[in-house]
């Protein structure tokens, strides 16, 4: 019995799930989000993978005409899960999240992630802050940031 404990001990201490990665990476991602938010307010948008990157709050403030300029560009979102993810073989994983709006209120939004995120999104603790990039204007093709995913 003691031998079994010694073998399992490293597994228990070194196994990580999405919540461990989110906790570890939260401060770095939050600081990065604040920088993107600041640059977006100055209309000095960072570029990621040859696309402009704007924060969700700044994007909401834009007029419909200005939003058209961001077609197929990226939005940086910060949200908390509202409901369990819904999986579809045809559309990936849809999720209802709660994000802060430009007036400081919290609002529900829908995001669409690739199917590979279903297990991670199902295991996220409700109090964990999530970070993602999504393609505009429909907040689809989202990728989660800071979850220990290897590319």
C-alpha positions, -999 to +999 in steps of 0.1 A: +000+000+000+028+024+008+044+017-026+011+027-043+010+060-024+046+068-035+038+061-071+006+082-071+020+111-051+039+128-081+008+124-102-014+142-076+010+171-073+019+175-109-014+170-126-029+202-138-063+211-151-076+242-167-083+259-134-046+256-123-035+272-156-061+300-153-050+307-118-013+307-128-018+330-158-045+353-146-023+383-136-003+382-168-033+380-190-052+407-170-022+431-174-021+424-211-058+429-214-054+463-197-027+473-222-049+463-251-078+482-236-056+513-232-043+511-267-078+505-281-091+537-263-063+556-281-072+539-314-037+525-315-047+489-320-022+461-314-017+437-343-019+399-338-014+376-367-019+404-392-052+414-376-061+444-354-069+434-318-095+455-299-110+449-265-147+440-262-156+472-244-140+495-269-156+475-297-191+479-282-186+517-281-179+519-319-206+530-343-220+505-367-199+521-395-167+519-374-175+483-365-175+473-402-138+482-404-131+454-379-147+427-400-126+396-397-103+412-371-100+401-335-116+411-302-100+404-269-126+392-244-126+387-207-156+368-193-170+344-167-191+313-176-228+317-172-239+283-183-225+249-192-210+248-228-232+234-256-215+211-280-225+207-317-209+185-343-216+212-368-207+244-350-182+236-322-189+248-286-212+277-278-210+293-244-229+320-226-206+343-207-208+374-186-186+403-195-183+439-183-198+465-207-186+500-214-210+515-188-196+492-160-226+468-160-223+430-166-240+416-197-245+382-212-228+374-245-225+343-266-192+330-279-184+302-303-153+281-297-137+252-315-149+217-304-116+209-288-124+233-259-155+214-248-138+195-220-118+225-207-149+247-207-169+220-190-143+218-162-138+255-155-148+267-121-175+294-122-153+319-104-124+318-129-119+346-153-115+335-189-096+352-216-100+347-254-095+361-288-126+359-311-131+368-348-154+398-354-182+406-359-199+375-346-175+365-317-168+331-333-137+310-339-126+319-304-095+306-288-089+304-250-058+320-237-037+309-207-049+273-204-017+255-210-025+245-245+005+235-266+005+246-302 
